[in-house]
Amino acid sequence: MAERSPHSSGLRRYLFYLFTTITILLITSWFFILRSTGRPHFIDHKIFPSSNIDSMSENRNPQSLHQYDVRHSDSSTPLLQDVSGPEEHEFSTCDPGRAALRVFMYDLPPEFHFGLLDWKAGKGEVWPDLSKRVPDYPGGLNLQHSIEYWLTLDLLTSRNSDRTGPCAAVRVDNSHEADVVFVPFFSSVSYNRHSKVKPPEKTSKDKLLQDKLVKFLTNRKEWKKSGGHDHVIVAHHPNSMLDARTKLWPCMFILSDFGRYPPNIANVEKDVIAPYKHVIKTYFNDTSTFDDRPTLLYFQGAIYRKDGGFIRQELYYLLKDEKDVHFSFGSARGNGINKASQGMHSSKFCLNIAGDTPSSNRLFDAIASHCVPVIVSDEIELPYEDILDYSKFCIFVRASDALKKGYLVKLIRSINREQWTRMREKLKEVESYFEFRYPSKKNDAVQMIWQAVARKVPAVRLKLHRTKRFSRYEVG
């Protein structure tokens, strides 16, 4: 056997040591890189830095998680996350060419929209002349579901030369140029005013209008072309479109929640959640401090509710005798709205509890009052939550925890002045996102809803394109 060369053996040892040293250096440097960047851990769809994960895992009870969110939230992180690139909200005036959404709107007969508000159309008129008079919407609690009214007004004026506000959506005359097709049916006011059968009639006017709408839409070339997937219908009142929804389900609904919809009819993937229009007074020039609001926790409204609303009465018995807590029955009748305004404006926290459905106008009343919302509704869906972090200005409590004796009050009392002040300032930042106005203004509720619709358009296009894969090759 030939002898090994000492030079060859030394070279191998040198290469081995060199390789080992380089490997150790690489592993060490990678370790320090990971530590310096705070490798993310994913928990409940939120990202927490690794430096905090161990302290959270030591005490995983719900109360400690709430306290973590309040005390360690990053106040420098923007509340509104831009997930779709530059949009119209960067511009202070309407530029149709930069609008996020191009909308074709049907010229439905007035009986479907402003005729429901007692507007009398002249011969050949479809829409009112808004430069002369804007038809009024019914007041009181009717206003909370008036979303279709504000969106329609915005579209009708989107191309006005004298428009000074922004336009997230612009109306187009040709459906081939549109991203979506808007159906201007005032379904909530139709339900509120005309859902009861008036003898000798055997069918309500609301149902008749829904039947006529279904027939109109399903016969249109626009509906047939897309199967209705690119159509937008507002059904904000939980009972609106009760008959037509099962026939028009492919469309994009704008809703208050999914409480009375089966998931095959409405779901978060295809539909949009819109805020209620708050009915209490906005707290203008609010200079109140933690000490200026003597009531710790406020709730006033219907206590005995059906469906998931049983929790209200359970909480009533748990909280009615607690110090600094106002929990009582109330309604919009008489001076009820003014009393609720005063109560919310003088309270630190306001309860938003599930009622007949998961959502409630009370959340948006609380935001307008700068009263930190305490949300007890496990099934709630929230407007614009894909880009808005509600945990920075709301407290979320699971229903099962809220019903534990002493849990809710103990949690609220644990939030100190600094934490509350930080959340109240966030409320002031976001309140404009929930304001319905005409003319619409930058990033108000009207613009935010249109932007939410625009964010659904790519998914609609994907669905439509996939359905066309083999259509050109089909042989009759």
Steps between C-alpha positions, in 0.01 A plus 500: 500500500635845409587733785300822546679823428539711812422807292172347382396406854576848633301660222196288585524595868529867409193486272302315768579765765424781254162351408410445868591857593297650216198285591514608865530867399201472266280331762599757764434798272161357396407458866578865571307612194193313622527657845545851363196477271268351762387191306118516483271252669143465375225486761131557426590669171703771675878537492677540834877545528683202643610705802137507619387150416639329810335745739168443324525121516560512875153637562254426220177601674283736290535791741879506469472502120272804513741678731789418267318656204419818692833555672742402226326609181734695275357849477729580208347233276245654260141402572403483135715260300522569125467156344420604145760759404433867411129571481273800471526579871837659426321772305284775647277550195319265266706376208293235317814368334650412839186354658551159662172369358306543178130437557216442258168582671164385370241770434236318702153657515455745794277252686819312590690795644405864555133425439513308829592833663186664359684673216260558211669451164399719208429361157801306374698561822693221665715699743437817697683821410739508796613853417153618602402268784623180659209278613499443875550157653268401791652600835537323832620141499420468129818695430727229638441281191501779238819387325351457151374860513848646558669277242242587234535874566876466468479321164249748360743787563828317432549670163372845587744766383450700820565208735761600758533177701680178403343211313604145577231391254398660171193420295549381142241479224618175344487180705796363298719770659383425854663307782162440665130554433311686774132425567337814649221331696432666837434164661518612864244778466287264292499253791448767768208663321337229292565153645157471661207375294225761472152350449341431260842429344641153564864583432709782642636773276849409615465143371349619173795732444744218572323273253510772233868561571590132460316485169667822379853394594490140378379619159779756457796426273735626775370240745507219244857587399640471852240283669450795735844470662597858417171651620487697826180506706457677834293308755612664823190441710521136620150430365533681168504297176356211702336338197739602224828416673473127427455575128765770469765335719787514243512879533713700742279604792574802719376397844514590868590141597442136401269419791194409294678366193609141438867488393416388147300824451732750671853472634809706566678380186257659252299759694567833669415602856400866530463707817167616633437872484524606863186667636634679807673835476865515400716630783647812337781691675544220752754610760385256769756306699497172691378681813235700310307182419356377832324188368732202465283282274183597313219308335149617423267319264276197459596241761278205412586381149443182303752278322853572627387801702437302820842616620363850552267393776769282658738796509227725633464287813880484539564873459190693607622554859867564420641836604555751215322270252189618314304205358134570436216468254465776241344573162514767232153624588448837664830644609678164486764592241599819684527311829716234338725771355549656841562162660762390245674838502547470876618136504848351467387168349185407309366145471417363157318170561356264241125543461269327254799498266877518568531870410348809654485870422623555856861436392493793260321719752786425740764590240326832430498564877870412547381246755728196477286210369489176695383239247328187630394326179688189390357491148537870416651607169639853478525751214835530321666259744735383225676838527387636840629366833209527744704363789668840532177675599261224609499241777384153387359261759381147429137444601596204718746718693262795531246275673745406775411686817727800550709436187384790283516772764838379624635512144370853438627631833847362419535745209667812635486866399793481257363196318151647475632833374699325229193310380281810514747687279484212252120534496539861395727388219254247358163668558490655152509150345149444638339833406245500216489834320372666187700624328744231602839595641844341502503161678148529637269197515386538139856503365608220733215274385581558134864420570391179677300404190804577282709260706253221416523559124814288436331197658188561288711521185686181592171316544362628168819421309510145637144436380604592145786252471321255272206706379650580159557132428153377590305345213124526502 
